[in-house]
Amino acid sequence: MSKIAATLRIHEPVIPGEVVEATLILVAETPVTIDWVRWKLHGHAHADQNRPYFAEASQRLAEATRLHGTLTLPIRFVLPRDAPPTFNHPWAAIRYELRVDVSIPWAWDPHWSWQVRVGAPHFEGVIPHEPVVVRSTDGVELSLDRQCFVPGDLITG
């Protein structure tokens, strides 16, 4: 059986609502027949061992072919606009993983996975920048320079 090596080239962070472009490079030192190549993106969050998936995309990249040497395959998809940015903490996390599977007839199918870092979305000009002042009956006052914030924003007032 031939050993296949895989490399993923991707510009990070990827931004929600934008087109994500990556390149998958498969290298086989000896000839190997493959049935197909598939990628799958999983986005999941966890808090207290609860791990719901909230984003998923997949696509077959290649059909049956004989691989000897290098095979370069483009990966292209739009990350959902409401995808939250990557976050890592011992108590809660948001992570994205891009997994690649290769089907080889009559052999163990190799697979690889890479963590993909997702940044905060761009909301320039979409969110109103109107200041807000709130006063309570007991004399406490809160002042903010605007009413809406997105992940990664600096909150000032």
N, C-alpha and C positions, 0 to 999 in steps of 0.2 A: 504494500500500500504506500502511496506517495504521501509525503507530508506537505501540507499546504500552510503557508504563513499568510497572515492578514494584517494590513495596516489601514487605519482610518485617518484621513486628513480632513480636518474641519476647523473653520475659524470660529473661535469662541470668544465671548459668550454669544449664543444664538439669541435672537430677540423675538418675543411673541409677536405674531402678526406679520412677520417677514418671511421671505423665502430662505430656507436653509439649504445650502449647497455643500456637499461633502464628496469625497472621492474614496472609494474602497479599492484597495490594491491587493489582489491575491497572487501569490507566487508559489509555483510548484516546481521543485527541482527535477522531478521525473514525471512522465506523462500520467495523467489521471482523468478519468471520465467523470463529469459531474452532471447530475440531472437538472439542478437549479440552484440559484443563489437567492436568498431572501433576506431583507433587513426588516427590523421591527423596532419602533421607538416606544418605550414605556415611560410614562411619567407617573410617579406615585408619591404619596405623602404618608407619613406615619407619625402617630402620636399614641403613646401607651399601647404599642403592639398592634394598633389598627392600621392596616396598609391598603387603603382603597386606591385603585388606579383611576386617574382622571384624564389622562391623555394617552392616545395610542394611534399609531400609524404604521403601515407596513406596505411592502411592495416587493414583487419578484423582480430581480435585476437581470437575470440571465436564465435562459433555458438550456437544454442539453447541449453540452459542448465538450471538447477534449482540451484540457488545460495542460500546457507544458510551457513554463516560463512565466510571464507576467500577464495578468488580466486586470485591466483598469475599468471600474464601473462607476458611473456617476450616481449619486443619491441626491434627490431634490424633493423637497416638500415644504409646505407652509406650516409653521408652528402656530397652533391656535392663538388668537389674539388675547384670550383670557387665561393663557397658561401662566401660572405663577412662577416667579423666579426661583432658582435653586436656593435652598436654605439648608444649613447643616447645624444641628444642635443635638446633644444627647437625648433630649426629651421629645423632640419633634424634628422632622426633616422633610424636605421636598427634593426629590432626586429624579433625574432622567437618565435612562440607559438605552443605548443603541446596540441592539444585538444583531449579529449576522449569522445565518445558518447556511451551510452548504450541504446539499444532498449528493452523496456518492453511492452509486448502486453497489450493493453487497459489501458494504463497509460501514464502520462507525462514522457518523456524520459529524464533522467538526463544527464548532461554533465559537464565537468570540463575542465579547461585550465590552463597551467603553462607556464611562460616565460622560455625559454631555452637560456642560454648564449653561444654564439659561439665565439671561440678564433681565433687568426690568424693562418693561415696554416703553416705547417713546410715546408720550402723550402731549407733546408740545402743541399748544393752541387748542386743545380739545377740552381741557379742564378749565373752568372759570377761575380767575384769580381775584375773587372779591374777598376783601378782609371781613372778619367776623369778630364781634365783641359780645360776650355773654356776661351778664351780671346776675348774681344770685341775690336772694332777699337778705342774706346775712352778710353782704358786703364783699363776697369773693368775686373777682373779675378774671375772665380768661380772654385773651386777645390772640388771634392768629392772623397771619398775613393772607391766608386764603382758606376756603372751605373744604377743598378736596385734595387728597394726597394719594400718590401711587407708591408702590414699593420702591425704596431707594431714595425717596425725596427727603430733603432736610426740612424738618418742621420748625418754623420760627414764628415769632409773634411779638 
